[in-house]
Amino acid sequence: MNPAWVAAIIFIVTYILIVTERVHRTVSAMLGGVAMILLRVLTQAEAFRAIDWNVIFLLVGMMVIANILRETGLFQWLAVQAVRLGRGQPVRILPVLCVVTALSSAFLDNVTIVVLVVPVTLFVTEQLRLNPLPFLVAEILACNIGGTATLIGDPPNILIGSAAGIDFTTFLAHMGPISLLILLSFLGMAWLMFRKELQARPVHAADLSALEAAELITNRPLLRKGVIVMGLVIFGFLIHGALHLESATIALAGATILLIWARANPHHAIREVKWTTLFFFVGLFIVVEGLVQTGIIRAMAQAALHLVDGNVRLASMVLLWMSALISGVVDNIPYTVTMIPLVESLGQAMPLEPLWWSLALGACLGGNATLVGASANVVVASLAERSGHPIRFWTFLAYGVLTTFVSLLLAMGYIWLRYLR
């Protein structure tokens, strides 16, 4: 059988298993990845090269740091500050957490942000006797919106900026305004979607707000060390290009330094790493690589772009919506890598600028459509499941598709008015 057909069948079966949740999503992804190798779509070497080890080890490093910081009471303290800023009302606390998540995601890796924000959220909702689902879903959506704004906010942006020669300031000037507009519209949508679930008895909110910081911080020496290391790691993320180091190296270095300095128990810190999340990514990277290697994604993109016939307006709109659609189903990193040379070839017949912004907006915003559309989504789902509050694929889809659709409408209007008039 043609390898492309085999890859397509494996991908479809894997996705059906993930969507139906008949089999745990980690097992489903691993099964799909192994099938790609056993059925000779990929060699073992090709499959292992497809794994983005930068993502895997970034997760490991940040999870180790977060696990050590969790022992200090820092996340509980941050949760209380969010409650106080929201005046103890869940309907106000949710947008506070969303804004913090979105702004942080513009300057740090999305996965890093959710690893830090989710423990805070779970503590708040537990104390307020609330279902954490609305908060976690809203934070996923806000995280991907915020990551759209800057060159370093989402991996596709880094790839596009490198290919197009776009610097940080220029990228922010073009993507910042639309990202802010989408975030503001999302906050209104979040109130509409979740307002019925954001009801807490005043006594719970008052009790949480009344907690003193001194009661929450349980290990001040460890907290000081953890905050210093975390600050250095964040600074390293911001200047990693100048350092010529990947973010995973910086995160692992920070985790190692903190383990040594704090004399933390490595067995405990590493045992708390979410291994099911990591192996889900391993399997998914291999499955998506099968689609890339057999040319399926490239063929789909070429067929869609062939229809535009030199019309930059039509090309921009097709690229925006196609990128969002595909990025909602497969990881947006290999998709962006595949699309960059196609966009560059289109630039020989039409202006390139609107095409780059259409690709960036579509690839980043499309990650909100499904629970497997972006790395941050999968990480939050894993953390939620571990805490006893699983996020179902179809539950997320209802919120994700609506948010993505509205975001793309706003993005379409922005591109048209700013670049295509």
N, C-alpha and C positions, 0 to 999 in steps of 0.2 A: 504494500500500500504506500502511496505517496506520503513522505514524511510530514508534509503540511497538513494533510488530512488527519494523520495520527496525532499531531500536536494539537489541532483544533478539537478533536474528540477528547483528548486528555484534559485540555483546558475546560471544556464544557462540563465534563463529568466532575472535575474538581470543584468547579464553581457551584454546580448543583448541590454537591455535598456540603459545601460551606454555607450556602443559602438555606438549605433545608435543615441544617444542624442535626441531621441524623447521626453524623459522625462528628466528633470534636474537630473544630476547624484546623487545629494543628496537625492532627492525624490526616485530615483531608489534603492539606497542602503537602505534607511529606509524601503521601501516597502519590499525588500528582507528580512531584519532583522525581521520585524513584521510577515511576512509569516512563517519564521522558528518557531516562537513561536505559532502562531495561528494553524498551521498544526502539532503541537506536535513533531516537530523534536527536539526542545529544550524546556526545561521549562524556565519560566521567570528568575528564579534564575541562571540557566546555561547561559542564554543569557547575563545577566548583568555581570556575572563573566567573560565572554569572552572579555568584553570591556577593552582595555588596558588604564586604567585611567592615567598611567604615561605619555603616549603619549598625551592624551587629555589635562591634566593640564600643561604639559610642553609647549604645544602650547599656552594655555591661558596666562601663565606667560610671555612667550617671546613676545607674541603679545601686551600685555599691556605695557611692557618695550619699545618695538619698537614704539608703538603709541606715547608714551611720548617723546622719543628721536626725533621722526619725527618733533615735534614742534620746535626743536632747530636749524634746518637747517643742522644737522650733515650729513644726507644722501646726501644732495646736495653737501656738501663740499667733501665728499668721491668720489662722482661722478666726480667732477672736477679733483681730483687727478688722477683718472683712465684715464681721457681724456688726461691729461698732460703726464702721463706715456706712453700712447699709441700715443703720438704726434698728437692728434686730429684726427687720422685715425681709423675709425670703424674696419677695418680689423686687427688692432693692439689692439684696446680696448677690443674686444671680447676675445682674448686669455688672456689678463691681468685679466679680470673679472673671466674667467674660472680657471686660476691658483690660484687666491686668494680664490675662492670658494672651489676648490679641497683641497688645503692645510689646509684651516680652517676646512673642513669636516673631516679631518683625526683626529682632536683633539676635535671637538665639535659635538654635535648631528646635523645630516643633516637638520632636520626641523628648528632648531635654525638658522643655517647658511642661509637658503633660505629666512627666514623671514626678515633677516637683509640685504641680498644682493639684493633682488628683488626691494625694493624702490629705491635703488641707480641706478639700471639698468633702471627702468622706467623713472627716471629723465634724465639720459644720453640720452636715445633714443628719449625722447620728445624734448630735446633741439637740437638734431642733426637731427630732422625730419626723424627718422628711424622707421621702423617696429620693435617692441621689440621682436617679436616671435623668430628670430634666437638667440638672446642673452639669452632669458629665457629658450629655449629648450637646448641650449649648457650648461647653468649653471646647469640645472637638471642633465644632463648626467655627467658633471664634478663632481658634488656633490656626486653622487653615486660611481663614480670611486675613488674619494679621500677617501670616507668613508670605502672603502675596505682595506685600508692600515694598520689600527691600531686596537687594541683590543677594543677601545672605539668609533671607527668611525661609526659603524653600529650595531644595536642590535643583529643580528645573530652572530657577532664576539664575543660579550660579552658572549652569551650563549655557543658558542663553546669553548671559552677560559676557561670558568668555568668548563665545562664537561671534557675537555682534560687536565686541569691543565697547561695551557699555559699562561705565564706572558706577560706583555706589550712589553718588549724588544725582547723576542723571536718571538712574533707575528709580530712585525715590521720587524724583520730581514728576515722573510719568505715572508710576504705579501707586504712589502714596495717596493722591486725591481720590481715585476710584476705590481704593481699599478702605479708606475712611468712610466714604459714602456707603459702601456695602456693609461695613460694620455697623453704622448707625441704623441702617434699614433692618439689619439682622436683629439688633436689640429690640426694635419694635415688634418684629416677628416673634422673637422669643417670648415676649410678654403675652402675645396672642396665643402662642402654642402651649405655653406652660402655666398660665395664670391660675388655672383651677387647681394645679398641683402644688402651688407655692403658698400653701396655707399652713402656718405654724401657730400653736397655742402660745400666746404672749409670755406665759410663765417660762417656757423653755428658752425663748430668745432672751428674756431678761436674765435668766440664770447664766447663760453663756456669756452675755455681755458683762456680767458682774465679776467674772473670773479675773483674778489678778495675774499679771505677767509672772510674778515671782512664784506663783503656784504652778505655772505651766512649764517653765524652763527647769528641767530636772538635772541637767549636767552642764553648768556654765563653762568649765574649762574645755570640754569636748565641743561645745557650741562655738566657742571662739576659734578653735582650730578648724572646725568644719566650715565656718563662714569665711575664714581667710582662704582656705583651699578653694572653696566654691567661687569666691571672688576672683582668684587667680585663673581658675578654669574658664570663667565667663570672659575675662579679659583676653585669655588665650583664644577663645572662639572668635572674638572680634578682630584679632590681628593674625589669625592663623595663616592668612595668605602671605603676610610679610615674614612670618616664621617658617614658611614652607613646610608646614605640618598639617596633617589632616585632623579634623575635629576628634576622631576616635583616639588618636595618639594623645591629644591633650586631655581627654576625659580619663583615659587609662592612667596617664601620669598622675593626674589629680587623685584618682582613687588609690593608687599605690602610695603616694605621699601621705594621704590621710590615714591609711591603714598603718603605716610605720609610725607617723607622728602621734596618732591617738592610741597606738598600741591596741587597736581594735581586734576582736576575734575574727580572723578571716573566714573561718568556717561559717560563722553566723552571717556575716555580711554577704558572702558569696552564695550561701544557701538560699537567701531571700531574693536572689536574682530571678526574674520571671522567665524561666527557661522555655516554657511553652510558647511564649511570644517570640523568642529568638528562633526556635525551630519552625514556627509558622512562617517567619520571614525567609528562612533558608529554603523551605519547600516552595514558597511563592516566587522567589527570585528564579528558581530553576524552571518552574512552569512557564513563567513569562518569557524567559530566555528561549524556550522552545518556539514560542510564537515569533520572536524576533529573528532567530536563526533561520527558520523556514520561510521568512519573508511575508508572513501573514499581515503583520501590522503595516509594513511598508506598502504592500499591495493595496490594503484598505485606504491608506493615506493618499497614495498616488491616484487611485480611482476617484476619490472625492475631489482632490485638487485639480484633476484633469477636467472636471466639469466647469471650472471657473473661467477657463479660456482667456486668460490675460486680464480679467476684470478684478482690480485690486479690492474694490468694495465687496464683491461677492467672495473673493478669496479670503478676505479677513473674517467675514462672518462664518464661512464654512470652517475655517481653521479654528475659530473660537469654539464653536459648538461641537465640532468633531473632537477637538482636544479634550473638552470637558467630558464628553460621552465615553471616550476610550479611557481616560484617566480615572473615571469612576469605576472601571472594571479591572484594569491592569495598573501596575505601579507606574507612576508618571515619570520616573527617571529613565527607564529604557525607552519609553514612548518619546520623550523629549530628545533623547540621543538620536533616535531614528528620524525624527522630524526635522532636525536642524539642517542637514544637507538638502532636504527637499525644499525647505523655505529659502535657503540660499540660492537654489536653482531657480525658484520663482522670482527672486530678486533681479534676475537678468532681464525680466520682461515687465516688472512693475516695482513701485517703491517698496523698500524692505521694512521701513519703520513700523507701519501699522501691522504688518505680519508678525513681527517679533512680539509686539505687545499682545496681539490676539493669541499667540501661542502660549505666552507666559500666563495670561489670565485664564485661559481655558485649562491648561495643565494643572494650575494650582487650585482653582475654584472647583474643578471637576472632582477633586479628591474628597469633597464633602458629600458626594452623591450616595456613596455606599460605605458600609462598615470596613471594607477592605480597600477603599480608594486611596488612602494615604497611610503612611507609617504611624502617625500619631493616633489615628482612629483605632488601629489594631492594638496599640499599647494601652490605650484607655479601656478598651473592651476587655483586655486581659486583666488589668488591675481591678476593674469592676467585678469581673467574674470571681477573682480571687477573694474579694471582700464579701461575696455572697449576693451581689446585685448584677447578674449578667445582663448585657445589652443584646437583645435579639436583633438579627440581621434585618428582619422586616420592620421592626419597631424603629430602628435607626433610619431605614430607607424612607419612611413616611416623612420624617423631618428633613433628612438630607436632600432628597430630591426637590422638595419645595424650596429650601434655602438655595440650592444650586441654581434652580430655574430663575428665581428672582435676582440672584447675583449676576447671572449671565445676561439677563435683560438689561440691568444697569450697566454692565460692562459693554454690551453691544451699543447702547446709546452713547457711552463715553467715547468709545473708539470712533464711532461714526462722526460725532460732533467735533472731536479734537483732531482727527487725522484724515477723515475722508470727505469732508465738505468741499 
